[in-house]
Amino acid sequence: MITAGGLFLGLAFAAMGFLAVWKSYWFRQNIGDINELIGYPGATWLNWDTVGVFLLFIGLLTMVGLLQLGLVLFLGPMLG
């Protein structure tokens, strides 16, 4: 079921994901290397794009009301 709150929340997540993919160079220049935080420098472009695509996917699932169904289908067997 699509609700107004889910629609706006999904739109916000999708917008953040789109910006993370589109402006990955800007994030790299201003925030820095993600992997340096954990001790493995390099591959920052791929990490920013991966985070952006993940946020975009979660946002689209939230907008159309399929996030709960997806979580139950994928995590349900593991959680019992």
C-alpha positions in Angstrom: 0.0 0.0 0.0 1.4 3.4 -1.0 1.2 6.1 1.7 2.1 9.7 1.5 4.8 9.3 4.1 6.3 6.4 2.2 6.2 8.3 -1.0 8.0 11.3 0.4 10.5 9.2 2.3 11.2 7.1 -0.8 11.6 10.2 -2.9 14.1 11.6 -0.4 16.1 8.4 -0.5 16.0 8.2 -4.3 17.1 11.8 -4.5 20.0 11.1 -2.2 21.0 8.1 -4.1 20.8 9.9 -7.4 23.0 12.7 -6.0 25.6 10.2 -4.7 25.9 8.7 -8.2 25.7 11.9 -10.1 28.1 14.0 -7.9 30.5 11.3 -6.8 33.4 13.5 -7.9 32.2 16.3 -5.6 31.8 13.9 -2.7 35.3 12.5 -3.3 36.8 16.0 -3.3 34.9 17.4 -0.3 34.4 14.4 2.0 37.4 12.3 1.0 38.2 8.7 0.5 35.7 6.4 2.2 38.1 3.5 2.4 40.7 5.6 4.3 38.3 5.5 7.2 38.7 1.7 7.5 42.4 1.5 6.4 42.1 0.5 2.7 42.7 3.5 0.4 41.4 3.4 -3.2 38.2 2.4 -5.0 36.3 5.4 -3.8 34.4 6.1 -7.0 33.0 2.6 -7.0 32.0 2.9 -3.3 30.2 6.2 -3.8 28.3 4.8 -6.8 27.5 1.6 -4.9 26.1 3.6 -2.0 24.1 5.8 -4.4 22.6 2.8 -6.3 21.7 1.1 -3.0 20.0 4.3 -1.7 18.2 4.7 -5.0 17.0 1.1 -5.0 15.7 1.4 -1.3 14.0 4.7 -2.1 12.2 3.3 -5.1 11.1 0.2 -3.1 9.8 2.5 -0.4 8.0 4.8 -2.9 5.9 1.9 -4.3 5.4 0.2 -1.0 7.5 -3.0 -1.7 10.2 -2.5 0.9 8.4 -4.4 3.6 7.6 -7.3 1.2 11.2 -7.4 0.0 12.5 -7.5 3.6 10.2 -10.3 4.6 11.1 -12.3 1.5 14.8 -11.9 1.8 15.4 -11.7 5.5 12.4 -13.8 6.7 14.0 -17.2 6.3 17.2 -16.1 8.1 15.3 -14.5 11.0 12.9 -17.4 11.5 
